[in-house]
Amino acid sequence: MTTLLSLERDHPAPLYRQIYGSFRARVLAGELRAGDAVPSTRDLARELGVSRIPVLEAYGQLLAEGYFEARRGAGTFVSAALATHDEEKRQMRGERRVSANAAALPPYERPSWAERLGAFQLGQPELRAFPVSTWSRLVGRYSRNVPVRALQYGDAFGLVALREAIAAYLRTSRGVRCDAGQVFIVSGSQQALDLSARVLLDAGDPAWVEEPGYWLVHHVLEAQGCRIVAVPVDNEGLNVAAGTKRAAKARVAFVAPSHQSPLGVTMSASRRLELLDWARRAGAWIVEDDWDSEYRYDAKPIASLQGLDRNARVVYTGTFSKVMFPSLRLGYAVVPPDLVERFAAMRRAMDLCPPYLAQAPMADFLAAGHFARHLRRMRPIYARRRRLLVDAIAREIGAEVVGDAAGMHVAMFLDRCRSDVDLAARALERGVQVSPLSASYLGKPRQGLVLGFGNTPESAIAPAVRKLAEALEPA
Ligand SMILES: Cc1ncc(COP(=O)(O)O)c(C=O)c1O
C-alpha cells in the first residue's frame, strides 16, 4: 500500500508535523475512513525515505488525539469512533441534479438472487450441472498463455473466433441469416437491448413492448426517455393489430417471439409475417430477444423471426446466460449489414470492447462441441422438471400453466387472487421464491405467478408447490 503522503524537506514545518498534518487532513476529508489500516511506522519510514523517529512522533500524536487506534497484533487503524463523523461528511451539499431519465428509473433494489437461491427463482439455470472442470481447463489455458496482444484493448465487435462460432451456431440452430461480420459480442442480452435502443431510438420516440413483458426492457426504454407503448400479448404472441392501433408509427418493436417473457407463448407464423410487414411499411425496426429458446421440450426449436425477414429490419439478440451461467456476462447481437458501423460506434462509446479472457474460452467451448453436449444433457433434465412442476400445479393449485413447453419458467393466471404480490410474500415466508405476474404489466395487470424451474431439483418441486398452495389460501 502506498500512502500518498508527500514530504517537503525544505518546508519550515518539521517532518513529524507534515506527516501528522497529511494524515489528519486525509481523515477529515473522508479519504481515509474509520477502520482503514494505515502502514506500520517501519514501512512508512521506508516509503518516505526518512528515519522512523518523525513517523513515531506523528503516529503518537494521531493516537493521542483519537484519529488512529492501535489494535494489538493487528496494527494501526483509522479510529472506528470516527465512523459517525464520516457519515456526516458524506452528506453531500448543494444542488445535485441527475438527468431526468436517470431520475425516472425505478429504484434499484438488490436482486433476490444476490441474497440467496431458492425454489422457483426466475432466470436461474441448473448451475450444479455445468461442466466446471471443462470450462476451467479452457479458462486456465488462455490465462496461462495469454498472448501479449490480447492484453491490449480489443475490437468493439468482439473476438473474431467467437463471432464466427456464434454465427455458425445461429445459422444452423436458430435459422438466423448472418455472417460473422454482423455479430457483436456484448455483456449479456441486456447490453444488446440497451445498445439497440441507443442506436435506433431518440428520446420521446414511441417503442412497442409486449404486455405483459420483460421488465428490464422497460428500464432500457425509460433510461432513454422513450415513449413506451404496451401492446397486449395473446396466445399467438404480440397483437400487431392492437399495436398498430396504439402507435402505428412506433420506431421499434421489442419482442421475444420464440418464447415470450413471462407468458411463454410462441408467436404464430401469421403474426410473425404481420409484424415484419408492419415494420417494412412503417420503416420501423424489430429487436428480437431470443433469450432462452435453446430449450424446447415438445417439438423442434422454432426458427428465429430474423430468419423470416426479407427486409433486414430485425436486430437479433441472444445470451449465454441460460445455457452457460449468468455471471459469464456474454451475449450477442446480430445487426442488419447497413447498421453494423453505427452499432460499432455506439458500442465503443458505451464500453470499448468485450473481455478477451471470457471470449477466448467461450469460442473454444462452442467450437469443440462442449456447448452442444451440455445442451443435449440439460434438455431432458429441464423437460422432467417442467413436467413435474406443471403436474404439481394442476394437482395442488388446480391452475393451468400458460405458454409452450420451453425455456426455464412457467406462468399461470390466478384471476381470483386479490394480490399476487402479497401471495409471493407469503410464499417467501415458506421459503418459496415465486414472482408476481402483475409486476410484468405496465397497464392494468392480471394476477398470477411466474415460476422458474431451472435451478429447482426434481425432489424439491412437489414439496415447494405444496407450500405455495398453502400460501394461496392463508388460514
Ligand atoms: C426476457 C429476457 N431477456 C433476456 C434475458 C437475459 O439477460 P442477460 O443475457 O443480460 O443475462 C433475460 C434473463 O432472465 C430475460 O428474462
The ligand as an ORCA input file, in Angstrom:
! r2SCAN-3c Opt
* xyz 0 1
  C     -36.688    -11.871    -21.422
  C     -35.245    -11.907    -21.063
  N     -34.352    -11.449    -21.934
  C     -33.034    -11.531    -21.670
  C     -32.564    -12.076    -20.506
  C     -31.088    -12.340    -20.305
  O     -30.341    -11.365    -19.811
  P     -28.752    -11.416    -19.875
  O     -28.331    -12.035    -21.167
  O     -28.387     -9.981    -19.829
  O     -28.274    -12.204    -18.710
  C     -33.438    -12.496    -19.526
  C     -32.930    -13.003    -18.242
  O     -33.573    -13.597    -17.451
  C     -34.816    -12.445    -19.819
  O     -35.709    -12.880    -18.928
*
